[in-house]
């Protein structure tokens, strides 16, 4: 398999965590988002959405969108599972994963931030305020969900799930953007626990071949 990825892309990071948890290896194909390589014609031919991640499987099938990729991997390689068998716990995992993937990340991804700056002319201070606002909105909800329904060392239990795959990169983004995360004790406890685990360490941005500071 091939994974088209950018080291600092949180959506790519989600997929890398899932691959590492499942013990799956891929050929890493770097796409430099900062240089705009995702918009080049050759890459658009592979992924019409023009983003990362993109997974190419052994049969040459291309699949974009991180949650779709992880769902595909889950179907092909169900062990260890990233979605619990219990229907309610499974729904809780999906609830948190979608909070990150649907409510938080789209508002703060690179193309949105670039649009704010390049098209709407917002200042760096205004862009930072935008970023911090949506991080706070999302993590406030995540903290409440974890306090109310979470259990174990991970988000929901004693082994990682899709929720952890999504939460960890989002927290990493918030830290990288110097957001104040001190109000989210349960979120940060999960994050710190995950960082101690080999799969999460393997998937970390600093461990990727295209990493730059």
N, C-alpha and C positions, 0 to 999 in steps of 0.2 A: 504494500500500500504506500501511497504518497500522501503527505500532508503539506499543503501549502499554508504557510503560517508566518506570522510576524511575532517576534519575541515578546513585544509589549502589548499585543492584542489580547484583551481579556477573553474574547470569544475563542481565540485559538488556544489560550491557556486552559479553558474549560475542557476542550477536546484532548489536549495533551494530558491533563489529569486523568481523564477517563481511560485513555489508552494505557497510561502507566499502571493504573489500578488493575486493569485487565491483563497486563503483561504483554501487550501488543506492540510490535515494533513497526515503524514506518520510515520511509525515506523522507527526510525533512527538506522541503523546498521553500526557501525564504522569499517572501514578498515584502519589499520595503515600502511600507505605507507612507513613511515620511517623504520618500522620493516619488510617490505617486505611481509605483509600479502596478498597483491594483487597477489602474485606469487604462493601462496599455492594451492595445488591440489583441495581442497574443494571449494576455491573461483573460481578457473579457471573453475570448473564444472558449476558454475552459470554464469560466464562472461568469455568466451574464450579470450577476449582481455586483460584480467588481469588488468583492470584499474577501476577507479571510475569516475563518478557515475554509479550505476546500479539501475534501478527501477524495482521492482516486483509489478505488478498490482494485483487487487483483484481476477483475474482469474488465477494468477500464471504465467503470461507472463513476461519474463525478457527482459529488453531493456537497452542496454548501449549506450554510446555516448550522450553527453549533449544536442546537438541540436536536435537529434532524439527524446529524451525524452521530451523536451519542445514542439516540434511539436506534439507529441502524446497527451500531456496534453492540448495543444491548441485545438486539434480536439475534445477531450472528454469534455472539460470544456472551451468553447469559451469566457466566460465572467469572468472577464474583458479581452479583447483581448490584446495579446502581439504583434500582427501584424496588422497594420492599414488596413482599407478597401481600401483606395486610392492606386491604383496600383503603382504609382511612389513613394509615401512615403513608402509603404511596401518594395519596392526594395531598397530604401535608408537604411531602417532599416536592411535588410538582408546584404547589402553591408558592413555596419559597423560591424555587428555581425560576418560576415565571415572574415573580416579583422583581428579581434581578434582571432577567433576560428581556422582559417586556416593559417594565416600568422604569427601571433605573438606567441600564446601559444605553438604550437608544438615544436618550437625551444628552448623554455626555460622551458619545463616541467621537472619533477624530473628525469625521466629515461634518458633524453638527457644530463642533467647536470651530472648525475652519470657516463654516458658513457664517457663524456669529461674527467672526473677526473680519473676514474678507468681503462678505456681502452686506452685512448689517452694520459694520463699522463699530462694533462695541469695543470698549477698551479692555486691556488685559485685566484690570481690576473688576470690570463688569463680567467678563468671561469667568473669572475665578469665582465670583459671587454666584453665578449661574451654576457652576459645577458643584460648589459646596451646598447650595440649596437642594439640588436633586439627590446628592449623596445623603444628606440629612433626612430628607423625606423618605427615601428607601430604607436606610438602615434603621430609622426609628421604627418602621413597620416590621422589619426583619427581627429586630430585638424583641419586640412585643410578641411576635409569633414564636420565637424560640423560648422565651420565658413561659409562655402559655402552653406550648405543645412540645417543645424540644425535650430530648432526654439523651443521656449518654455523653460521651466525649465529643462526638460529632453532632451535627445538627439534629439528627433523629436516630440515635442508636449508637452502637459500639463499632460500627464500620461505616465507611464513607458512602454517601449516596450522591445522586445528581445535585441535591441541594448544596452539598459541600463543594462539588465541582464548580458551581456557579458563584457561591458566596466568596470563596477564597480569592479569585481574581478581582472581584469587585472591591473587596477590602484593600487588596494590594493597590488598585487604582486610586482609592481614596487616600491611602498613605502617600503614594507617589505625588499626589496633587496637594499634599500638606493640609488635608482636611482634619478637623478635630474629631477624633473617634472615641474620645474618652467616655462618652455617655453610653457606649454600647458594650457593656461588660460581657454579656453572653456571646455576642457576635465575636468579640475579640478573643474570648476563651476558645471558641471553636477554631478560629483562625490560627491561633498559636499552637493548638494541638495538631492541626493538619500540617503545619510547617515542620513538625518533627517527624513526619511520616515519609518513608523513602519515595513513594509514588508522587507525592506533592513536591518533594525536593527535586526529583527528576524532571518534573514538568515546569519548574520555575523559570521565569524569564532569563535569569542570569545563567542558566544551564543550557540555553539554546545556542546553536552555532552562529546565529546572526546577532547575538547580543552585543549591544554597545551601550555605554553609559549615557 
